[in-house]
């Protein structure tokens, strides 16, 4: 996993160096091909992990949004993610699980049972299960990163 983060940031630095010549559309395609696909690969195994474990993935996603839309360091990233129609990491993981269940070789009853179990499990992590209890998309003062 650590190598994956280094690879993502390495690709991102290279893209950032030429993004002004490429334009937003081409940069978004490059980032999707080189970074976001790595970020989404096998992320279903991360389901149910605390926010502190998922924070590095969220940081990569925020860095990608900043690169694509040429945001400054202290700009809020959440509206940028919405503008790009990108889901936060926890929702990406849930979507991947739902798609695996929907497209998998399960009977209709099994699909319904598994989906109900996923819906019953909390989407936001318990503060007691996360040692920091902080939202990875906000700084200590509650401002967007």
Buried (B, 14 or more C-beta within 10 A) or exposed (E): EEEBBEEBBEBBEEBBEEBEEEEEEBBBEBBBEBBBEBBBEEBBEBBBBBBBBBBBBBBBBBBBBBBBBEBEEEBEBBEBBEEBEBBBBBEBBBBBBBEEBEEEEBEEEEBEEBBEEBEEEEEEBEEEEBEEEBBBBBEEEEEBB
